[in-house]
Amino acid sequence: MTRDVRLPSDHRLHAVDFTSLRGVVPLVCQAVAEVLAGRAAERSVDGLLRRNKHWTPEQRKGAVEAVYAVAVWRRRLLHHAERAEPAWLLFVLLRDLLGWPASNAAELLGLDAQQAPRERPAPESPAVYHSFPDELMALFQRELGAEAEQLASALNLPGPITFRANRLKINPDALATLLREAGVQTRPCLHAKDGLLVVGERPNVLGLAEHQQGLFEVQDEGSQLLGALVEARPGETVVDYCAGAGGKTLQLAADMEGRGHLLVHDVDEEKLQRLGHRARRAGVTCVERLKGTVAADRVFVDAPCSEIGALRRGPDLRFRLTATELDRFPPLQRCILDEASALVRPGGRLVYATCTLRREENQDVVSAFLAQHPEFRMIPPGQGWLDSSFIRDGAFLSLPHIHGTDGFFAVVMQCT
């Protein structure tokens, strides 16, 4: 199969003004070197910007894009550069992937064009071409077959910014109007009833009055659909067993119209404190800490996982995942699911969810659980409202290349 060397003409990197790097290339290369050595790209970028607060907005944006571009595309860039020096990786990014003249790229980066690596065809290996570790590309192929490269391509694009209107305070149409008046353009999500997708320039979310007033939360559309699978109702007892900082907790509270008992649990005390702050901002008063055992109508387990379905949110996470890291999740997930299931009353609902695509953390965990808990059975997710494209083998599955969401898995189980 013949592959294009350049990124598609509509790829977002073509619109980046990399000439803004003039004069700051050595500092950007230092940050790139940190990322290649294993430091999280987000931390390197944050440190770079903090150390150079005098930079212009154009320089800051160009530097961020350059570091993240190398973080994402490093395998393909190494194929073209045949060396690992940050400046040469940036050079082949500009020359090979974006189509700059070699002389222009070399002049910007302070390199000798005569020493430039020879131009090479695009790599034939899907893993190198899409810049993923071999093991991850093999996982995509195992799980999705012919769709693997479509998934990989989608994970190389930044995820969109999606809001969830807080129905305790406002409906999505009214929120869209307020945001438009504040200069933020949105459109309704295709599937999540309270979701608004930001179009155009990315806003400073924390600076928006509407966010400060608790009118919306930032939440991926796929994540909103996960919360909706719980189908929490006013007056019920609902448990969010891995609540974290509470994004889906607040969604459950809105679905409950603020009435009932919404009990939260998490091993991270700091995250629960942040949840409390967010709940107050959102006007949520029905949230309580889980204490002891309860007979809950619905229990939601958004389990800790490898987060492979959300790789577009952390461009270098793909290169920091290890087999040891991956292997630790299934035993932990099985333990959490066992604990949470004890809280479900007869006739109640248990929802298990992850943001990964690995069967070891998804189908295998559920199968092991059901084998040990015959009192639970799987039921179709989102009966009557969920689009059939999200359902595979009786489970919920959202995919970036199909739905434009992060990748999520979930099963809905009923206690008999």
N, C-alpha and C positions, 0 to 999 in steps of 0.2 A: 504494500500500500504506500503510495507516494504522499508524503506529508508536506504541508507548507512550512517554510522556514519562519516566515513572519507571522506575527499575531494578526488575527482578522482586522480589517480596516476600521471596524466599529469598536474594537477593543478599547476600553477606557484609558489604557496607558498611552495610546496615540494622542490623547487630548492633554496630557500632562506637559507642562512647560519645563522640561529638564534643563533648559538654558539658565534657569534660575539658580542652578548649582554653581555657576561661575564664581570662583573665589572661595567656595566652601567645600570643595571636593575632598580635601584631606580629612576634614572632620566627618564628612559623610562616610568615607571609606573606613574610618576608624569604627564607626557604629556598625557598618556592614561586617567588619572583621569580628566584632563581638558576637553578632548573630551566627556567623559561620562557626564560631568556637563553641556555640551551644547556649548562649544567653537568649532569653525570650526577646523576640523582636520588639514587642510592646515596651519592654523595659529599656532597651537600647534607644529606641526612638524618644521615649520620655526623658531619659538622661540627656540625649543630644539637644533636645529643645530647651530643657531647663538650663543647660550650660550656655545657651546662645539666645538669650531672650531678646537681643538686639536685632536678630534677623528680621527681614521683611516677611510679610505673609506669604509672598511668592516663594521665598527661600525655604520657609518652614514647610510649605506644602510640597515643594520639589524634593526636599530632603526626606520627608516621610515616605513619599511615593518611591523614591530610589531604594531606601532600606527595605521596605516591604516587598518591592518587586524582586530584589535579589533573594529575600527570604523565601518567597514563593517559588521562584523559577530557578533556583540554584542548580538543580540537576541538569536542566536543559542548557543553562548558561555554561556550566562546566563542560558540557559536550562541545559547545562552540568555542570556548576560550582555551580549552585544554590546559588550563592553569587556574589556580584558586585565588589569585590576588584580587582583592575587591575592585580595584580600578579597571582591571581587564574584564571582570564580570559585568561591570557597568558598561564597558565599551561594547561588548557583544550584545548586551541588552539593546543598546541604541542602534548598533549596526545591523545585527542579524534579525532580532525580533521586531524592531520598530522601523527598520529601513533607512536609517540615517547614512549619509555618506561617511566613509571611514575617516576621512580627513576632518570632518566636523566633530565627530565623536571623540577623536584623539585630541583635537585642540581643546575642547571643553574640559576633558579629563586630565590634561597635561601629560599625554602619552606620545610616544614616537610612533606615528602611523606605519613606519617601515618595519617596526617590530610586531605589528599586529598579527594575531593568529590567522591562519588561512581560513577562508570561508568554507564551511562544510554543509552538506545536506542536513536536513532535519533528522533527528534520531528516529530510528525505526521502532525502538522499544516504546510501548505505550507508557511505561513507568517513567522513562527518561523524558519523553516528549511532553508529558503532562506534569513532570517534576514531582513525582511521588516516590517514596521508598518502594522497592520491589514487593515487599511483603504486603503493603497496603493496596497496591494495584492488584495483586493476586487475590486479596480479600474482596475487592470490588468485583472482580471477575467471578469469583465463587458465588457471591451473593446475588449479583445482578446480570451475569452473563454478558450478552451483547450490549447491555446498557452501561457497562463499566466505564467506558471512555466518556460517555455523555455525563455521567456523574462526576468523573474527575475534572472535566472541563468546567462544569458548574461550580465545583468547589474551589476553583482558581479565581472566581469572581467574588468581590466583597458582597456580603449579604446586605439586603436592603434594610432601611430603617422602617420599622412597623410600629404603629401605636395601637394600643387597645383603649378605647374610650371607656371611662369609668362610669358605668350606667347608674351608679349611686348618685352621681352629680350631673351627668350630661349624656345626651345621645350622640351617636357618631356624626350625624348630619350637622348638629349644632356645633360640635367640636371642630369639624372641618371648616365651618364658616369662621369661627374664631381664629383658627390657625391661618386661614387665608388672609384675614385682616392683619395678622402678625407677619405676613410674608412667607408663610410655609405652605407649599402646595401639596395636597394629598389626593388620593383617590381611594374609594372603598376597596377592601380586600375582596378577593373572589369568593372565599369560603368562610372566613371568620366573621361572624355577624357584627362584631364590635370593632373590627380592625380597619385601620387607615394606613395605607402605604405612602410614604413620603416620596414625592417625585421632584426632580430637580436638585438643587443644592442641598447638601446635608446641613440641617440647622444645628445651632448650639442648644441642644435639648434642655440642659440644666438651666439655661438662661431664659427659657420661655415661661411667661407668667402662667400659662395654662398648665404647665408641668408643676410649677411651684404650688399651684392651687389644687393639685391632685385630680385634675380633670382627665388625665390619661397616664398610662404607663408604657414604657418601651417594651414590646413583647413580640417576638416573631409570630407570624401567622400560624405556623405549625404548632408552636407552643400554645397558642390560643385554642387550637382545635383539641390538643391534649386535655386542657382544662375542661373543655366542653364535654369530653367523653365521660367525665364524672357525672354530669347531669345533676348537679347539686340543686336542691329545691329549698325554698323558704321554709323555715321551721325545723329542718332536719339537723341531725348530728353528723357532721362531716369531719373527717380527720385528714389533714395533709401531713403525711408521716415523714417526708423528707423536704420540709418546707423551705429550707435555705433562707434567702433574703426575702422571699414571699411574693415573687411575681405572679405565680399561679394561685397562691393563697388569696390574693386580692381579687383575682378573677372569680374564684369560688365564692367569695363574700358577695360580689356583685350578683352572681347567679342566684344566691340565696336572698337577694334583696336586703341584705344586712340583718336578716332574722333567722335565728337558730343558734346552734353551737358549732363554731368552727374551731377545731382543736388542732394545734400545730406542734410538731416535734422535729427536732434536728439536733445532731450532736455538736454542731458549731454554734456556740453561744453568741458569738459576735454577729453572725448572720441573723439570728433571732432578734437581736437588739435592733438591727437595721430594719427588720420586718416591722417591728413595733413603730419605728419612726415613719415608715412608708404607710402603715395602716392609719396612723393619725392623720397624715396628709391626705389620704384618700377618703377620710370620713368613715372608716370601717371600725365598728365598735363590737362586733360579735366574735372577735378572735381571742382565744384563750390558750394557755399552755396545756398540753396533754399531761394529765397526772393519773397514773394508775391505769386500770382497764376500763373500757367503756363498751357499750353495744352500739356501734355506729351504723348509720344508714349507708354511708359511703366512705371508703378509705382510698386515698390516692397515694401511690408510691411512685414518685419521680426519682428513680434510683440513681445514685452516683454511678458514673460509667466512663468509658473511654472517650466520649464526646466526638467520635468520628463523624457523626452526622452534622456537626457544627464546625467542621474544619475551616470553612470560609471565614469564620469569626476570629480565628487565630492562625494566621498564614504559615507559621513555622511549627505549629504543634505536630504536624505530620512527621517532622524530623526528630522530634523529642520523645515520641512514643517508643517504648521498649517492650519486649516480650514479657519481661518481669512485671512491668506496669499493667499490661493487658491481662495477665493471668490472675492478678489479685482481685479483679472485679467480680467474676461469677460467684465465688464463695460468699463474698460480701453481699451481693444482691440476693442470693438465696436466703441468707440469714435475715436480711431486712424484710423480705417478703413474708417469711415465716412469722416474724414478730408482728408485722402489720395485719396479717390475716386473722390473728387472734382478736382483733378489735371489731371485726365485721359481724353484725347480728345476722341471724338466719333471715334469708330474703334480701340481705344487703349486697352492696356492690363493692368489688375490689378492682381498682385499675392499676396496672403495672406499666410503667413507661420508662423509656430511656431516650437519649439523643445519640444513639450509636446504631450501626448497621450490622454489627457482629452477631451472628446467631448464638455464639457462646454466651452472650449477655442478654439475649432476647429469647428466641424460641426455646433454647436449651434450658434456660432458667425457668421458664414457664412450664415446660414439660416435666421437669423434675419436681416442681411445686405441685402440679396437678396429680402426679403419681403418688405423692405423699399426703395429699389433701383431697380425698374423693368427695368431700362436701362442697367443693367448688367446681364449677364448670364454666367454660368460655361461652360468651354470648356475643352476637354480632355487635361491633362498635357503631355507635351513632345511628341506630335504627331510625329511619324516617327522615333524617336530615343530612347525613354525611354522604358526600359525593363518592360514588363507587370506585373512582380512581385511587382513593386512599386505602382501599381494602385489598389485602393480599393474604390468602390462606387463613382467612378468619381474623386477621389482626390488622391494626391500623399501621400504615407505613406512609410517611410523607417524604418526598425526595426532591432535592434541589433542582434537578434537571427536568422534572415533570411539573412540580407545583410551585417552584420558586421559593420554597420554604427551606429551613434547615431540615436535616434528616432526623425523623423521629419514628420510634416504634412504640406500640402500646397494645395491650390486650385488656379486654373487659371481662371480668369474671363475676358470676353470681354465686352467693352462698345459699345452699339448699336448706 
